[in-house]
């Protein structure tokens, strides 16, 4: 998989380790809440066609992220790798937009026969004008980037996270919205049959598998649940919704759902709400907003992560309001072409 392509400065071959898409429908959440913000993080124009990001090392072992316009080629390579197939990703030089030092995501593999991954040395001719090396966010802290990384991980491993929710899990019931999108009657707790007490569930170990060419962000924890960085992960954990508000629904959850509802009437920037394939006839939804991230299946529950709750994943039951909200979000969401 570490196939060389001649794209880095001075014709030094880049050994390709992995690649990701940067399009309105698919982009690493770590880069921003929406597609324009993700492009801005890399100083790129938010073209509708998007980009491919090729991550690799040069002959000295330095980390590089090569931005290419050939999105289809990168998408084919990712699909092949996900199926366990070999694919020689060799973008044409004419499709290369730029080569950025560093990696924006953690990569668990390294090119054989070269030095360990490290940041490129500054170019003395650049006189300090070159961009600082890209670096993955610190997983030992919590903030918007880590919150979006966690939401991406839940979407990628939905089944493993969903299996932790059982009949004993306490759900937040979405507050009812009036015709204007305002909160009419605050949710009053779990819906009937969803359980109202704490429950325990085995903790999966989401991690970045070294052989996997598609980078997966490591999130420690379980649903309900601490995904917080640092410390040893317990064998069991209690799934617990926030109960800081009189209604029994965490105020951050109410805020996130209300702002997500606002998107229906005032569509957000491209990529703020994304819809991807799920099993059956369902869709997987990812939405972000100021201080919150939402992951949901259109035929199931939702999970919400909040900046003010480091490492916590708050489950939201379907109730009477969530199905309609998810359907409306899916209708306006950007989908992969």
DOMAR-661851 format. One record per residue: y, z, x of N, C-alpha, C in turn; residue in three letters. Coordinates in steps of 0.02 Angstrom, whole numbers, padded with zeros to 5 digits, always signed. Layout:
BEGIN
YZXYZXYZXALA...
//
This chain:
BEGIN
-00060+00000+00041+00000+00000+00000+00063+00000+00042UNK+00058+00022+00104+00117+00022+00148+00125-00047+00178UNK+00146-00094+00137+00154-00163+00159+00224-00173+00185UNK+00233-00205+00242+00300-00213+00270+00338-00270+00236UNK+00402-00260+00224+00446-00313+00203+00509-00309+00247UNK+00536-00367+00264+00593-00369+00310+00658-00364+00270UNK+00678-00303+00255+00738-00295+00214+00787-00246+00245UNK+00766-00206+00292+00809-00155+00320+00850-00186+00377UNK+00903-00153+00394+00948-00178+00446+00911-00197+00509UNK+00937-00247+00544+00910-00270+00608+00839-00297+00601UNK+00824-00324+00541+00758-00355+00530+00700-00307+00542UNK+00712-00243+00534+00659-00194+00543+00618-00192+00479UNK+00553-00199+00484+00510-00202+00425+00512-00136+00388UNK+00512-00140+00321+00507-00081+00279+00435-00076+00255UNK+00404-00019+00268+00336-00007+00243+00342+00024+00174UNK+00323-00014+00123+00332+00006+00054+00283+00061+00036UNK+00309+00116+00009+00268+00172-00012+00261+00177-00087UNK+00314+00164-00123+00313+00167-00195+00376+00131-00221UNK+00381+00126-00287+00438+00094-00317+00448+00121-00387UNK+00508+00119-00412+00524+00140-00480+00574+00090-00509UNK+00577+00089-00575+00625+00046-00610+00689+00084-00623UNK+00743+00047-00622+00809+00073-00641+00838+00024-00691UNK+00820+00035-00755+00842-00008-00810+00867+00037-00866UNK+00901+00009-00916+00923+00052-00972+00866+00089-01006UNK+00806+00060-01006+00750+00091-01041+00707+00135-00997UNK+00710+00124-00932+00667+00162-00885+00705+00175-00821UNK+00717+00239-00807+00749+00257-00744+00732+00330-00729UNK+00733+00350-00666+00718+00420-00650+00772+00465-00679UNK+00752+00511-00723+00800+00555-00755+00840+00596-00705UNK+00812+00606-00646+00847+00646-00596+00915+00616-00579UNK+00924+00551-00590+00986+00517-00570+01043+00527-00620UNK+01028+00543-00683+01081+00551-00731+01056+00553-00802UNK+01102+00571-00848+01084+00576-00919+01072+00508-00951UNK+01102+00456-00924+01096+00390-00953+01098+00337-00899UNK+01089+00274-00919+01084+00220-00870+01148+00211-00829UNK+01207+00209-00860+01268+00203-00820+01275+00260-00769UNK+01258+00321-00789+01263+00378-00743+01213+00371-00686UNK+01153+00347-00702+01102+00338-00650+01124+00286-00599UNK+01154+00232-00624+01179+00180-00578+01237+00207-00536UNK+01280+00246-00567+01337+00274-00531+01314+00319-00474UNK+01258+00353-00484+01232+00397-00432+01213+00359-00369UNK+01198+00294-00377+01180+00252-00321+01234+00201-00304UNK+01293+00210-00335+01350+00164-00324+01332+00093-00343UNK+01297+00085-00398+01277+00019-00423+01312+00004-00489UNK+01323-00061-00502+01350-00081-00566+01294-00077-00618UNK+01309-00052-00679+01257-00045-00730+01242-00111-00766UNK+01215-00159-00729+01197-00223-00758+01141-00214-00809UNK+01144-00251-00863+01095-00243-00917+01025-00259-00894UNK+01017-00305-00846+00951-00324-00823+00918-00269-00782UNK+00957-00226-00752+00930-00171-00713+00912-00190-00642UNK+00877-00143-00609+00858-00151-00539+00788-00123-00528UNK+00760-00139-00471+00700-00107-00446+00718-00067-00385UNK+00691-00007-00377+00703+00034-00319+00638+00037-00279UNK+00640+00012-00217+00581+00011-00174+00591+00064-00120UNK+00547+00113-00118+00553+00168-00071+00502+00159-00014UNK+00526+00165+00047+00482+00156+00104+00511+00183+00168UNK+00478+00166+00223+00500+00187+00290+00507+00126+00335UNK+00554+00129+00381+00560+00075+00430+00515+00090+00490UNK+00519+00049+00540+00475+00055+00597+00483+00121+00635UNK+00540+00154+00627+00551+00218+00661+00531+00277+00617UNK+00511+00262+00555+00492+00315+00509+00549+00337+00463UNK+00608+00307+00470+00665+00327+00429+00655+00308+00356UNK+00680+00350+00312+00674+00339+00240+00728+00290+00217UNK+00707+00242+00175+00755+00194+00146+00737+00181+00073UNK+00788+00171+00033+00780+00149-00036+00812+00080-00041UNK+00772+00029-00052+00796-00040-00056+00804-00058-00130UNK+00864-00078-00149+00879-00097-00218+00872-00172-00225UNK+00831-00194-00273+00819-00265-00282+00834-00284-00354UNK+00850-00348-00364+00864-00373-00431+00801-00396-00468UNK+00747-00409-00431+00686-00435-00461+00649-00379-00496UNK+00672-00362-00556+00643-00307-00594+00571-00323-00613UNK+00558-00385-00633+00491-00404-00655+00439-00394-00599UNK+00457-00412-00538+00410-00404-00482+00394-00331-00471UNK+00444-00288-00473+00433-00217-00463+00391-00189-00521UNK+00405-00211-00582+00367-00187-00640+00293-00205-00634UNK+00279-00266-00611+00210-00287-00602+00175-00245-00549UNK+00210-00231-00494+00182-00190-00441+00165-00120-00466UNK+00211-00089-00503+00199-00022-00530+00140-00022-00577UNK+00135-00073-00621+00079-00077-00668+00013-00083-00631UNK+00012-00124-00578-00049-00133-00539-00069-00067-00505UNK-00020-00034-00474-00035+00030-00440-00060+00082-00490UNK-00030+00085-00549-00051+00134-00599-00123+00122-00621UNK-00146+00060-00615-00215+00043-00633-00262+00050-00573UNK-00236+00074-00517-00278+00083-00458-00290+00019-00420UNK-00249-00032-00431-00258-00096-00398-00210-00102-00339UNK-00230-00140-00290-00186-00155-00234-00135-00208-00255UNK-00075-00201-00231-00024-00252-00244+00025-00251-00187UNK+00036-00309-00158+00083-00316-00101+00153-00330-00128UNK+00192-00277-00133+00261-00285-00158+00305-00310-00102UNK+00324-00373-00106+00365-00404-00054+00423-00442-00086UNK+00476-00407-00106+00533-00441-00137+00565-00492-00090UNK+00588-00546-00118+00624-00596-00079+00690-00566-00055UNK+00709-00583+00006+00772-00557+00034+00831-00574-00011UNK+00827-00631-00046+00883-00651-00089+00892-00605-00149UNK+00840-00567-00166+00846-00521-00223+00870-00452-00203UNK+00876-00440-00137+00897-00374-00113+00972-00364-00125UNK+00988-00310-00160+01058-00292-00173+01086-00251-00115UNK+01050-00201-00094+01072-00158-00039+01013-00115-00016UNK+01021-00085+00042+00972-00036+00067+01009+00029+00077UNK+00987+00081+00042+01019+00146+00044+00977+00194+00086UNK+01008+00232+00130+00969+00280+00169+00943+00337+00126UNK+00882+00359+00142+00853+00415+00106+00814+00394+00045UNK+00787+00444+00010+00750+00435-00052+00780+00480-00106UNK+00791+00455-00167+00816+00498-00220+00761+00541-00253UNK+00698+00524-00239+00641+00558-00268+00594+00582-00214UNK+00557+00635-00227+00506+00656-00177+00448+00606-00176UNK+00424+00591-00117+00367+00547-00108+00316+00584-00065UNK+00254+00587-00088+00204+00628-00055+00162+00590-00005UNK+00175+00525+00004+00137+00485+00052+00184+00463+00107UNK+00155+00440+00161+00194+00416+00218+00160+00355+00248UNK+00199+00313+00280+00172+00253+00311+00131+00271+00373UNK+00074+00239+00382+00032+00253+00440+00062+00222+00503UNK+00051+00255+00559+00070+00226+00623+00144+00231+00640UNK+00183+00267+00600+00254+00276+00615+00270+00351+00614UNK+00329+00368+00636+00349+00439+00636+00353+00467+00565UNK+00352+00532+00561+00357+00565+00495+00422+00546+00461UNK+00423+00544+00395+00484+00524+00359+00544+00567+00379UNK+00600+00534+00392+00662+00569+00410+00721+00525+00391UNK+00780+00555+00388+00839+00516+00372+00858+00471+00430UNK+00883+00411+00414+00905+00366+00468+00962+00396+00507UNK+00966+00378+00571+01022+00399+00611+01085+00362+00589UNK+01143+00395+00591+01206+00362+00572+01218+00300+00615UNK+01246+00249+00584+01263+00188+00620+01330+00200+00655UNK+01332+00198+00722+01396+00212+00757+01450+00161+00740UNK+01431+00101+00721+01480+00049+00705+01509+00059+00635UNK+01477+00100+00594+01502+00111+00526+01563+00157+00526UNK+01572+00196+00578+01630+00241+00585+01636+00288+00525UNK+01579+00314+00504+01580+00364+00450+01588+00337+00380UNK+01584+00272+00371+01595+00242+00305+01529+00232+00267UNK+01473+00239+00300+01409+00227+00266+01393+00285+00219UNK+01354+00272+00167+01338+00326+00118+01293+00379+00148UNK+01300+00439+00123+01256+00493+00145+01185+00479+00121UNK+01135+00500+00158+01066+00487+00138+01050+00518+00069UNK+01013+00482+00030+00990+00508-00034+00939+00563-00022UNK+00941+00614-00063+00893+00669-00057+00869+00691-00126UNK+00806+00708-00133+00782+00734-00197+00814+00801-00211UNK+00820+00820-00274+00849+00885-00290+00805+00942-00266UNK+00835+00998-00254+00799+01057-00231+00759+01087-00288UNK+00693+01088-00281+00651+01115-00335+00650+01191-00337UNK+00684+01222-00289+00688+01295-00289+00748+01320-00330UNK+00787+01274-00357+00844+01294-00399+00837+01259-00467UNK+00884+01273-00512+00881+01245-00579+00950+01219-00598UNK+00952+01159-00624+01015+01129-00646+00999+01066-00684UNK+01050+01024-00699+01038+00964-00739+00984+00917-00710UNK+00985+00907-00644+00935+00862-00615+00864+00890-00624UNK+00856+00954-00610+00790+00984-00617+00768+00985-00691UNK+00816+00997-00735+00800+00997-00807+00775+00928-00829UNK+00809+00875-00807+00786+00808-00825+00720+00790-00792UNK+00710+00813-00730+00646+00802-00696+00589+00834-00736UNK+00601+00895-00760+00551+00929-00800+00535+00892-00864UNK+00587+00866-00897+00576+00829-00959+00537+00764-00946UNK+00553+00731-00891+00515+00670-00873+00442+00687-00861UNK+00430+00744-00829+00361+00764-00814+00322+00779-00878UNK+00354+00811-00926+00321+00826-00990+00305+00761-01026UNK+00351+00713-01026+00338+00649-01059+00280+00613-01025UNK+00277+00617-00959+00224+00582-00922+00156+00615-00933UNK+00155+00681-00943+00093+00718-00951+00091+00753-01019UNK+00110+00717-01070+00118+00747-01137+00055+00782-01160UNK-00002+00751-01153-00064+00781-01178-00077+00849-01147UNK-00069+00854-01081-00082+00917-01047-00035+00971-01072UNK+00028+00954-01083+00076+01004-01107+00065+01021-01181UNK+00049+00969-01220+00040+00981-01292-00021+01025-01305UNK-00073+01019-01263-00133+01058-01274-00121+01133-01266UNK-00066+01151-01235-00050+01222-01227-00023+01253-01290UNK-00004+01212-01338+00024+01237-01401-00033+01243-01451UNK-00045+01305-01475-00099+01316-01522-00071+01347-01586UNK-00117+01369-01629-00096+01395-01694-00056+01460-01687UNK-00060+01492-01628-00023+01555-01619+00045+01545-01589UNK+00065+01483-01576+00129+01471-01544+00186+01479-01593UNK+00238+01512-01572+00298+01519-01614+00344+01460-01602UNK+00360+01424-01655+00403+01365-01651+00474+01383-01673UNK+00521+01346-01645+00588+01346-01673+00589+01294-01728UNK+00614+01312-01787+00617+01266-01843+00686+01232-01841UNK+00689+01166-01838+00754+01132-01834+00799+01151-01892UNK+00862+01165-01878+00909+01181-01933+00920+01121-01977UNK+00930+01134-02041+00943+01079-02088+01013+01052-02076UNK+01018+00985-02082+01083+00952-02074+01106+00925-02141UNK+01172+00929-02153+01198+00900-02215+01210+00826-02204UNK+01238+00793-02254+01247+00720-02251+01294+00698-02197UNK+01335+00743-02171+01383+00725-02119+01355+00739-02050UNK+01295+00767-02047+01266+00783-01982+01281+00855-01961UNK+01318+00892-02003+01332+00962-01987+01274+01006-02007UNK+01272+01066-01980+01218+01112-01995+01231+01144-02062UNK+01186+01131-02111+01196+01158-02178+01166+01227-02185UNK+01102+01232-02166+01068+01296-02171+01030+01308-02107UNK+01047+01359-02069+01012+01369-02006+00937+01378-02018UNK+00897+01354-01971+00825+01363-01974+00808+01437-01974UNK+00756+01454-02008+00740+01524-02015+00674+01543-01983UNK+00651+01503-01936+00589+01522-01902+00537+01469-01908UNK+00475+01489-01893+00421+01441-01892+00406+01413-01961UNK+00384+01349-01963+00364+01320-02026+00296+01350-02045UNK+00279+01350-02110+00215+01378-02130+00157+01343-02095UNK+00110+01383-02073+00052+01354-02040+00061+01341-01967UNK+00122+01349-01942+00133+01334-01871+00122+01395-01828UNK+00114+01455-01859+00106+01516-01820+00173+01549-01808UNK+00173+01614-01803+00236+01648-01793+00234+01700-01738UNK+00180+01703-01702+00175+01753-01650+00164+01720-01583UNK+00171+01758-01529+00161+01730-01463+00088+01714-01451UNK+00075+01664-01409+00007+01646-01393+00002+01631-01319UNK-00058+01631-01293-00069+01615-01223-00108+01551-01217UNK-00096+01515-01163-00131+01452-01152-00141+01443-01078UNK-00194+01407-01059-00204+01393-00988-00150+01349-00960UNK-00134+01359-00898-00079+01324-00867-00104+01263-00828UNK-00083+01201-00846-00102+01144-00804-00062+01146-00740UNK-00081+01108-00692-00047+01107-00628-00019+01038-00616UNK+00036+01020-00650+00065+00954-00637+00087+00950-00565UNK+00070+00897-00531+00089+00892-00461+00091+00819-00440UNK+00120+00808-00384+00127+00741-00357+00064+00725-00318UNK+00021+00681-00345-00040+00664-00311-00026+00616-00254UNK-00050+00633-00195-00035+00593-00136-00055+00520-00142UNK-00113+00502-00173-00131+00432-00174-00093+00392-00225UNK-00057+00427-00272-00024+00392-00326+00039+00357-00301UNK+00044+00291-00309+00103+00255-00285+00163+00264-00328UNK+00154+00291-00389+00211+00301-00433+00231+00374-00429UNK+00291+00389-00405+00309+00459-00392+00312+00500-00455UNK+00284+00560-00453+00288+00606-00508+00319+00670-00482UNK+00367+00694-00519+00402+00754-00497+00359+00815-00510UNK+00356+00858-00462+00316+00919-00470+00355+00969-00510UNK+00324+00993-00564+00354+01044-00605+00303+01100-00611UNK+00321+01159-00591+00275+01215-00595+00286+01250-00660UNK+00233+01263-00697+00240+01302-00756+00201+01277-00815UNK+00219+01301-00873+00185+01284-00933+00233+01283-00990UNK+00212+01256-01046+00257+01248-01102+00274+01315-01131UNK+00334+01330-01135+00362+01384-01174+00399+01435-01136UNK+00405+01428-01092+00359+01422-01039+00398+01415-00976UNK+00378+01447-00928+00416+01445-00867+00398+01385-00826UNK+00448+01343-00813+00439+01291-00763+00484+01307-00704UNK+00507+01368-00701+00555+01387-00651+00528+01380-00581UNK+00572+01364-00535+00552+01357-00466+00544+01425-00434UNK+00501+01426-00385+00492+01487-00347+00441+01533-00380UNK+00405+01571-00339+00357+01618-00364+00291+01587-00379UNK+00240+01629-00382+00173+01604-00397+00167+01593-00471UNK+00126+01542-00489+00117+01526-00559+00061+01569-00588UNK+00072+01603-00644+00019+01644-00673-00036+01601-00703UNK-00094+01632-00714-00150+01596-00744-00138+01584-00818UNK-00103+01629-00851-00088+01622-00922-00014+01637-00931UNK+00012+01611-00987+00083+01624-01001+00093+01626-01075UNK+00143+01663-01095+00159+01670-01166+00210+01617-01184UNK+00196+01580-01236+00243+01531-01262+00291+01567-01308UNK+00355+01564-01291+00402+01604-01329+00466+01566-01341UNK+00485+01555-01405+00549+01524-01420+00605+01575-01411UNK+00666+01550-01400+00722+01596-01396+00737+01626-01463UNK+00760+01688-01463+00776+01721-01526+00844+01755-01520UNK+00890+01722-01485+00955+01753-01474+01001+01747-01534UNK+00985+01703-01581+01029+01694-01638+00999+01728-01699UNK+01040+01746-01748+01015+01779-01808+00963+01737-01844UNK+00967+01671-01839+00921+01627-01875+00853+01625-01842UNK+00846+01652-01782+00782+01649-01746+00775+01586-01705UNK+00824+01542-01707+00823+01481-01667+00871+01489-01609UNK+00849+01475-01550+00892+01481-01491+00955+01439-01502UNK+01014+01467-01489+01076+01429-01501+01079+01365-01461UNK+01048+01365-01402+01047+01303-01363+01005+01249-01396UNK+00951+01270-01429+00909+01222-01466+00948+01193-01524UNK+00984+01237-01561+01025+01213-01617+01078+01165-01592UNK+01109+01181-01536+01161+01138-01509+01131+01070-01489UNK+01074+01071-01455+01043+01009-01433+01024+00965-01493UNK+00994+00994-01544+00974+00955-01602+01035+00928-01640UNK+01087+00968-01643+01148+00944-01677+01179+00885-01639UNK+01181+00890-01572+01210+00836-01533+01165+00774-01535UNK+01099+00785-01537+01054+00728-01544+01065+00693-01611UNK+01078+00733-01663+01092+00705-01729+01157+00665-01727UNK+01206+00688-01688+01269+00651-01682+01259+00581-01654UNK+01208+00573-01612+01195+00507-01582+01180+00455-01636UNK+01153+00477-01693+01136+00430-01746+01198+00396-01773UNK+01252+00434-01779+01315+00407-01806+01360+00377-01752UNK+01354+00402-01692+01395+00377-01637+01349+00364-01577UNK+01321+00303-01573+01272+00289-01520+01298+00305-01451UNK+01258+00339-01411+01279+00360-01343+01273+00302-01294UNK+01290+00313-01231+01283+00261-01180+01210+00238-01175UNK+01198+00176-01151+01130+00151-01145+01086+00197-01103UNK+01026+00209-01127+00979+00251-01091+00983+00324-01106UNK+01034+00346-01143+01038+00417-01161+00979+00436-01207UNK+00956+00388-01247+00896+00396-01288+00850+00338-01272UNK+00788+00355-01252+00740+00304-01231+00675+00313-01269UNK+00644+00258-01287+00582+00258-01324+00530+00219-01284UNK+00472+00248-01274+00419+00215-01237+00353+00219-01275UNK+00304+00183-01252+00239+00179-01286+00204+00247-01285UNK+00170+00262-01341+00125+00319-01345+00062+00297-01381UNK+00012+00339-01382-00050+00319-01414-00040+00312-01489UNK-00084+00272-01520-00079+00259-01591-00017+00219-01607UNK+00014+00236-01662+00075+00201-01682+00138+00242-01665UNK+00129+00296-01628+00185+00339-01611+00224+00311-01552UNK+00283+00339-01542+00325+00324-01484+00342+00389-01449UNK+00352+00384-01383+00374+00442-01345+00449+00437-01336UNK+00485+00489-01355+00558+00490-01351+00581+00535-01295UNK+00632+00512-01259+00668+00553-01210+00742+00547-01226UNK+00774+00604-01233+00846+00604-01246+00878+00659-01204UNK+00939+00646-01182+00976+00695-01142+01046+00702-01168UNK+01075+00760-01155+01144+00773-01174+01172+00826-01128UNK+01233+00847-01141+01264+00898-01098+01224+00963-01098UNK+01189+00977-01045+01153+01039-01039+01084+01042-01071UNK+01059+00986-01097+00993+00987-01131+00955+00922-01121UNK+00890+00928-01127+00845+00870-01126+00793+00880-01181UNK+00775+00826-01213+00726+00827-01267+00669+00778-01251UNK+00608+00801-01264+00548+00759-01259+00510+00766-01325UNK+00489+00711-01354+00455+00715-01418+00412+00654-01430UNK+00359+00664-01469+00322+00608-01498+00345+00601-01570UNK+00353+00539-01592+00380+00529-01659+00333+00556-01713UNK+00270+00567-01697+00223+00593-01747+00204+00665-01734UNK+00243+00699-01691+00223+00766-01671+00285+00810-01662UNK+00278+00860-01621+00331+00909-01609+00378+00884-01554UNK+00425+00926-01536+00472+00911-01482+00475+00970-01434UNK+00494+00957-01373+00508+01009-01323+00580+01000-01301UNK+00615+01056-01292+00684+01054-01268+00690+01098-01206UNK+00726+01071-01156+00742+01108-01096+00817+01116-01093UNK+00840+01175-01070+00911+01191-01070+00933+01214-01001UNK+00994+01196-00984+01022+01219-00920+01027+01295-00919UNK+01041+01326-00976+01052+01399-00976+00986+01438-00978UNK+00930+01403-00983+00865+01436-00983+00822+01407-00926UNK+00834+01430-00865+00799+01401-00808+00723+01405-00816UNK+00691+01348-00811+00619+01345-00812+00586+01353-00880UNK+00626+01363-00933+00597+01372-00999+00590+01306-01035UNK+00533+01297-01069+00521+01239-01112+00512+01265-01183UNK+00557+01247-01228+00559+01275-01295+00529+01225-01345UNK+00473+01243-01377+00442+01198-01426+00479+01200-01493UNK+00486+01143-01524+00520+01137-01589+00470+01108-01639UNK+00456+01146-01692+00409+01123-01743+00438+01067-01785UNK+00394+01030-01818+00418+00972-01857+00459+00993-01917UNK+00437+01044-01953+00475+01066-02011+00491+01009-02057UNK+00547+01014-02092+00567+00960-02138+00620+00915-02107UNK+00651+00935-02051+00707+00898-02024+00689+00856-01963UNK+00643+00880-01921+00629+00845-01859+00602+00774-01868UNK+00556+00762-01915+00530+00693-01922+00585+00642-01934UNK+00633+00658-01977+00687+00611-01991+00732+00601-01930UNK+00745+00654-01893+00786+00648-01833+00752+00604-01781UNK+00687+00616-01770+00651+00575-01720+00648+00502-01741UNK+00639+00490-01805+00638+00421-01830+00705+00386-01818UNK+00759+00422-01831+00826+00394-01821+00840+00382-01747UNK+00820+00429-01704+00830+00420-01633+00790+00361-01606UNK+00729+00354-01631+00687+00298-01608+00717+00232-01629UNK+00751+00230-01686+00781+00168-01709+00838+00145-01664UNK+00873+00192-01634+00930+00173-01592+00913+00174-01517UNK+00854+00197-01500+00835+00205-01430+00826+00138-01396UNK+00836+00138-01330+00822+00080-01289+00747+00079-01274UNK+00717+00020-01278+00645+00013-01266+00633-00035-01208UNK+00579-00024-01172+00561-00071-01119+00548-00141-01149UNK+00571-00191-01114+00561-00259-01139+00491-00284-01124UNK
//
